[in-house]
Structures are given as C-alpha cells and as structure tokens.
C-alpha cells in the first residue's frame, strides 16, 4: 500500500514543486486549498515514482486525484488502483479536467466512466482582462468602478499583512452573521477553511488585499499561484451595504497580481445562481470542466467535494 501522509504546512515546498510546474489550472491543486480543506476531506499525499498523488474521502467515499509528474503514468495509476483495492474501496478520481481525461482514455481506453458536474467547473480569466476591464464587454464593470470611486473618493486599498488579519476576520464574522452561514453546511465549512487560511496566511504563501472606506474595512480577498501561469483567487468577501465593493476589490487585486500569471482562476459557482451570474459577467476565457472518473467495474454515485 502507498505510504500516504497527512498534508501539513511543512509540506508546501514538496507539493508546490510538482504543482507549480504542472500545466493544470484546477483550483483543487492550490496548496492553500489542499491544506485549508483537509479537515473536511482527510486529504493525504505521497510521492510515487516521481509523481505527486492525493488521496481523500468525499462524503465518506474514497477518492484520488490524477497524478502530477513525469514518467510512467500508467504504472502509477495501477498503484493507486491497487491502493483502493487494499482499502476495499472503489477506484475513482475527482477533479479530472478535459486534458487529463484525454490522457486516461489514451492510457486505459474504455476503462473509465466520466461524469461531469457543472457546479464544480472552474472559472478562468485572463489576468489582463480583470486588471484593465477594457472593451465594450466590460463597460458595465467600469461603470461599477467609476461609481464606487465617485461615491467613496477616499477609499484605500492595502495588502493583507499580519497586523490586518483581525480586520478580515471581523468582516468575515459580520458577513457570516448577515448570511446565516453557520446554519448551512456549505458556508459553514467555507468559514472554517477561510479562518484556517487567515490564521496561517504567511505559512500557506497567500497574498491578498483589503479595501477601506473611511478607515473601515469593506472588502478583502486573497489567493496564491496554482501553477507557473495561473493565480488562484480563493476568497472574496465584501460588505454588501457598500455598492461596488466586490467589483472594486476584484479590480484592485487583479492589478497587483504579477504579470507572469496569464490566467486567474476564480473557482467554482457551486450551482448558486447569483454566483454563477456574477462569474459569467466577468467573461471567463475558459470554464474548466471537471469530471469524476471511475473504473467501469467500479461504478460510484456522484460525490460532491
């Protein structure tokens, strides 16, 4: 059986050595997401034959991710299949995007059943689009920005630093209270992951920004690179009483993301109608489809993660 171990903050360099050199843009591969959500999925990892592999439990069912690395992918897949068999579990992988689906179909043709869940597709944008909002398609967004500037001419943007973490926690608590997030499993889990990330901000390698109006925090956001060309924005919270706060924090942060990152991944919409509308309004260049891939002889009900 593969010697998997729990993910800890000390594993950042080991894991990002693989993910940063990968061409995959999935938000699931962000080290911050892997660490911050480990409480829910019992996420573990191992390095096998120069491949990084992940193992976790989603809704009580064992699942893996597509290996990341170079070498004999087929051999590593068989080792994962054997690991699942030793666990007396079905073999399935979550977060399989179109390119890795093609790899699976080439290596083990006809062996997998692929099931897509649109709610878990990632929204990927050009960094230059979000940082400039140029062109007719972004006219409405520029109007939001201009209206915010006219209404709050004294607003300030600042990076998240250790002394500003408490401000973010306070705004998150207010947001949670307004949206009754503790009464819903999904938002309750998100809150736990967010609080962990803020408390371990520097150790995770996160960067972020805060928006102030009259010296009071009205929005914050943070994220980290997913790979060498894609930056992941994991969290964006704003005071909904401040019109345009979401648009403004989005715009300001996009302007601070280094130009080496061509793409920004703003993660899934989880099937929430308002969130889907908002993410589509920013004109993604890719809606990254992700599949659950299960061996034909091991059917598995669709699981959420």
N, C-alpha and C positions, 0 to 999 in steps of 0.2 A: 504493500500500500504506500502511496506517495506520502512523504513526511510534510504534510501541511502544517503551517503555524498561524496563529492569530496575527492580524495586522496591528502594528503599533507605530507610534510616531518615529521610533528609531529605524523603521524600515523604509523611510521616504527615499533615500538615495538608491537603495536596491530596486525599488519598484519603478521610480521615475527613470532609471537608467534604461528600462525597457520601453515604458510608455512614451517618453519624450522623443524617442527615435522611431516610433511607430507612425504609420500613416492613418491610423484610426482616430476619428474625431469624436467618438462616443463620450458623452458626459460621464458615463459609468466608470471610465478609466482615470478620472481625476483622482489624485491621491487624497485630496480633501474629502471628496465624496466617499471613497473607499473607507477612510478612517471614521468620518463623522457618522456614517450609517451602519457601522459594524455592529452596533448594539441591536439592530433590527434583524440583520442577516447572518450574524456569526461568521462574518467573512474571514476566510483564511487564504493564504497564498503559499506557493512553493516555486522554486526554480528547478525545472526538469529539462535536461539536455539542451540548455541554452534557450529555454522558453519559460516565460512567466505564466503561471497558471493560477486561477482563482477557483475557490470552492465556497459555496454558501448555501443557506437554507432560505427559501422564499415560501411563506405560508406553510411552513412545515415540510416542504419538499426539497430534496437535494437538487442543486443545480450548479453548473460551472459556467465559466466564460471561455470564449475562444482563446486558445493560447497565443501569446505575443512573443515573437522572437524569430530566430533564423535556424534552419536545419530541417530535420525530418519531421514535418508537421504530422504526417500520418502516424508515425510511431508514438508521438506524444499523445495524440488523440486516443490511440488504443490503450495507453497507460491510464488516461482519465476514465475510459470506459471500464477498464478493469477495477479502478478505484471505486466506481459506482457499484459495480457488481459485488465487491467485497463489503460495501456498505448495505448490500441488499436493497439497492435503490435503482430506479430507472435512470438512464443517462439522458440528460437534457442540458442544453446551453442556452442562456439568456443573453440578450443584447447583441445578437448576431446581425450585423449590418449587411447590406447588399454585396459588398466586396468579399466579405468573409463567407457569406453564403455561397458565392461562386467558388471559393476555394474548397469548401466542404463538398460541393456537388462534383468537383473535379477529382478530389482525392477519394471520396467514398460515394460514387454515383448511385443515386436511388436509395440510399440508406437512411436518409433523414426526412422527417415531416417538418415543414416550416410553417409557423403560424405567426402572423403579424398582428400587432396591437397598435393602432394609430395613436392611441392616447399616450404611448411611450416613445413616439418618434421625437428626435431632437431637432430643434430649430437652429439652423446655422446661417450666419450672416457674414457679409463682407465687413471687416472692421472699418474700411474706408467709408462704407455707406452709413454706418451708425455714427461715425465721427464727424461726417460732413453734412449729412442729410441733403445732399444735392439732388436736384432734378424735380420734375413735376410730381413724381410718385411720393415724394416726401414733403410736399407742400403743407399738408395738414400737420405734420410733426414740427415743421419750422414755425408754423403759427402757434403751436403749443409753447414752444421755446420762447418765442418773442413775447407772448402774452405773460409768461412767467416772469421774464426779465422786466417787463413794464410794471407788473403788479408788485414784484419784490426786487426793486433795483439794488437793494443792499444785501442780496443773498451772497453766501460764501460757500465755496467748495474746498474741502480739505481731505488729505489722505487719512485713512484709518491708521492710527498709531496706538501703542499700548494704553496711553492715557485717555483715549477716546472710546475704548471698548465699552465702558459702562454706559455711555450715551446710546450706543447701538442697542445694548441690552434693554435699556429703558424704553426706547422706541419700539423694540420688538414686543415688549410686555404690553405696551399700550395697543399696538396693532392686534396682538393676540386677544386682548380683552374685547376690543371692538368687534373682532371677527369670530368670537367664541371658539377659538381654535382648540382649546383643551377639551371641548365637547365632541370633537371629531378626531377619529384615529389618524387620518392622513395629516392634518395640520398639526396635531399633537406630536406626531413623530418628526415632522419637519422642524418643529420648535426645538425638540431635543437635539437634533443634528445641528441646527443653527447655533444653539448655545454652546455645544461642544466646540464647534469651529471657532467661535469668537473667543472662548477661553484658551484655545490653543492656536491662535491666529498666526503667530510667527513660526511656531514649530511646524505647522502644516505648509508654510510657504505661501500664505494667502496675501493678496493685496486688495485694497478697497478704497472707497471714498464715502464722505459724509457731506450732506447738503444742509446748510444752516440758513434760517431766515430769522432775523432779529436775534441772532446768537443762540437760537434754539434749533436742535436737530429736527429736520423734517423728512429726511430720507437717508438711507445708506445702502451700499451694495458691496459685494466682494466676490472674488474668484481667483483662479490660478490657471496656468497653462495646462492643457490636456496633452498636447504634443508640440513638436517644434514649430508648427504653423497655426495652431488653434488655441485660443484662450477661452476658458470656460467661465461664464458668469453664473455663479451658483445661487446667489441670494440677491433680492432687491426688495426692500421694504420702504414704504413711504406713508406719511400722514395723508390720508385720503381727504382731509379737510383743506389741504393745500393744493389747489388746482395746478396741474402741470408738474408736480414734484417727481412723479415717476418718469416722465419724459425728460426732465432736466437731469436727474441723476444718471439716467441711461446715457444721455448725450455727453455729460462731463466725464463719466468714467471711460467711455469709448475713446475719448480724446487723450486719455492717459495710458491706454494700453499700448505697449511698444509696437512700432510699425512692423517688426519682424513677424507678428502674428497677423496673417492674412484674414483669418476667419475668427468669428466669435460664436461660440455655442451657448445658446441661452436655454438649453434643456427642454424638457417636455411640457405639454399643457395638461396632462393627466385627465384629459377629457372634460376639463372645466370650460364651459362655453365662453365666458368672458376672457379667460386667459388665452384661449385659442384665438379669439378675435384680435386681442392685443398683439400676440406674437406674429400673426399673419400680417398685421398692419405695418410691421417694420420690414416687410418684403424679404423674407429669407431667400437665400440663393439655393439652399438645399433643405428639404425636410427629410432628415435621415431616418429611413425606415429601419426598424429593429425587429428581429424575429426571435421566437423561441424555436430552437432546432432540437428535435427528439429523434432518437433512433426509431426506425419503423417498427421494430419488435417491442418497443417500449413506449406506447402512447402515454401521454400525460395531459391532464387538464391544464388549460391555460392558467398560469400563475401570474400574479402581479408582483412587482418589486419597485 
